[in-house]
Amino acid sequence: MTDQNDKSARQVRASRDDRLKSALRENLKRRKLQARERAASTDPSQNDDGSLNEGAAGKTGN
């Protein structure tokens, strides 16, 4: 009877481990995607209006 309990305990443990592995993998994918999006949105090479000079944006000549 204890042999049966050991088998079910191992199955429960294996099932839990599989769920955790899957959840960790999905979390890692999500975090990598977020990091890529953050890096792309803070790209200093270009402003929203396409200009490279922050000081000149929005100023008008008199």
ZASE-373752 format. One record per residue (C-alpha): y, z, x. Coordinates in steps of 0.001 Angstrom, whole numbers, plus 524288, in hexadecimal, padded with zeros to 5 digits. Example, Ala and Ser with C-alpha at 12.3 -4.5 7.8 and 13.67 -1.06 7.14 Angstrom:
<rs>
     c2     c3     c1
  7EE6C  81E78  8300C
  7FBDC  81BE4  83566
</rs>
This chain:
<rs>
     c2     c3     c1
  80000  80000  80000
  8095B  80299  80B25
  80644  7F4F6  81037
  80BC3  7EF47  8038C
  8181F  7F77E  804D0
  819FD  7F2E6  812D8
  8190B  7E4B0  80EAF
  822E3  7E624  803B1
  82C25  7EDC7  80C88
  82B63  7E2EC  816A8
  82DE5  7D8A7  80C4B
  839BC  7E008  80746
  83EC4  7E1A2  81514
  83CAE  7D32F  8183B
  8435D  7CF10  80BB3
  84EFE  7D7C4  80EA9
  84FD1  7D2BC  81C97
  84FC6  7C4A4  817A6
  85AB0  7C78E  80E02
  862C8  7CE26  8188D
  860CC  7C2E5  82215
  8651D  7B943  817C6
  87109  7C153  81411
  8750F  7C2DC  8224B
  87385  7B44D  824BA
  87C0A  7B0EE  818E9
  88637  7BAF7  81CF2
  886DD  7B53F  82A9A
  888AB  7A788  82520
  89385  7AC42  81C28
  89A82  7B380  82719
  899BF  7A7C6  8303D
  89F71  79F12  825AB
  8AA74  7A8C3  82341
  8AD6B  7A972  831CA
  8ADE2  79A94  832B7
  8B6F9  799C8  826FE
  8BFC4  7A459  82CA1
  8C064  79D6A  839B5
  8C3AA  79084  83324
  8CE47  7966E  82A97
  8D506  79D29  8360F
  8D4EF  79115  83E9F
  8E1D8  79224  84614
  8E270  7839F  84915
  8E8C3  78032  83C31
  8F0DD  78687  83178
  8EF77  783C9  822F3
  8FA43  779A6  82363
  8F442  772E6  82F31
  8FE90  77739  838D3
  8FB4F  77DAB  845A7
  90831  784F2  8471F
  908FA  79121  83EA2
  9177D  79348  84152
  91B8E  78611  83C0B
  9141C  78710  82F4B
  91CFA  78889  82385
  929D9  786F8  82AE0
  933A1  77CA7  82744
  93D65  7767A  8306C
  94C02  77841  82DB4
</rs>
